[in-house]
Amino acid sequence: MTANEVRKTLVNEAELLDHLIAEVNKFDGSGFTNQAQFIKDSWARFLGDRCRTNRSLAEVDDFELVIDLTEEKCQVEQYVKATDPDASYTETWEKFLTCERDILQNLVDRARNGKSAK
């Protein structure tokens, strides 16, 4: 995979995120508690931020693409380290964040090397 293919992947994800955002926004959460409404709105903002970031990254040169993806991966890595894997938690953010980190690392490797990563 080349840097251009990574860019196309980011644009594809942005298109998917557009559809997810539309679904979140049209969902009738009128019966939600205030906290649940806040969570619903937060997801829409998070997905929107990710969508805008992907589209922005698709416009940068190869070097900046690798740098930005590497920085994002390092930030996610810090979240992974900060996640408390305590068995009493029912949420599995560590698994989600680890997956996100691995995806970013794969994109970095592919953009940097211009070929498929392992």
N, C-alpha and C positions, 0 to 999 in steps of 0.2 A: 504494500500500500504506500503510495506516495503522499506527499503533503497535500497535493490537490485532492486525492481521494479522502484524506482526513477532513479537508474542508467540506467536501460533498457530504460526508457522514455527519458533520456538525449541522449543515443545512437541513439534512433529512431529519435529524433529531429536533431541530427547531420547528419543522413542519408538524411533527408528531406532538410536540409541546403545545403548539397553537391549538390543536384539536383537544388536548387534555384541558387546557385553560378554558376553552369554550364550554366544555362539559362541567367543569367546576363552577364556572360563573353562572350557568343556566340552571344548576341544581337548586331546587327549592329547599333552602335551609331555614325557611321562616319559622319552623317549629324548633329550631336548634336553641340551646342555651346560649347565652352571650359568649361563653368560652368556646363552645363548639363553632359558633359563627366566626369568631376570631381565628380559629384553626383553619376553617374553610377559606377565609380571606387570605390567610398567611400562605396556604398552599398555592393559591392563584398568584400571589406576588412572587413566591419562590420560583414557580414554573416560568413566570414572565421574565424574571431576572436571568434564569438559565437560558431561555430562548434568545433574549437580547445578546447575551454573552456569546452564544454559539454563532449568531449572525455576525457579530463584530469580529470574532476570531476568523471567520471564513474570509474576511477582507484583508488580513495582515499578510506580510511576507513570510516565507518559510522559517526564517530565523526567529522572528517574533512569535510565530505560531508555536514553535517548540518551547520557547521561553515561557509564554503564557500558560500553555498546558502543563508544563513542569511546575510552575508556581501554583497553579490550581491543585495539582496532585499533591504538592507539599502541604498545602492548606488542609486538604482532606485527610492527609496522613496525621496531622496534628489533631484533628477531630477523632480519628480512629484511636489515637493514643489516649485522648481524654475521655473516651467512652468507658463507662464503668460496666464491666461484664458481670456484675453481681447477679447471682442466680435468682434473686428476688424480683428483678425487673422482668416484666413480660414483653417489653419492646426489645427488638434486636437491632438497634441502630448500628452496633459494631459490624454486623454482617452487611448491612446496607452500605455503610461507609467504606468498608473494605472492598466491596464490589466496585463502588464508584472509583476508589483509588486505583484498582487494578485496570479498570477501563481506561482511565486517564493515562496510566503508565503505558498501556498498549498503544494508545493513540500517539503518545510522545515517541515511543520506539518506532512506530511505523512512519511518522512524519520525519523523524531524524534519519532513519536508515533507508527509507524509500522502498522497503520490502516488508513482507509479513513478519511480524514478531512471533515468537514461539507460542 
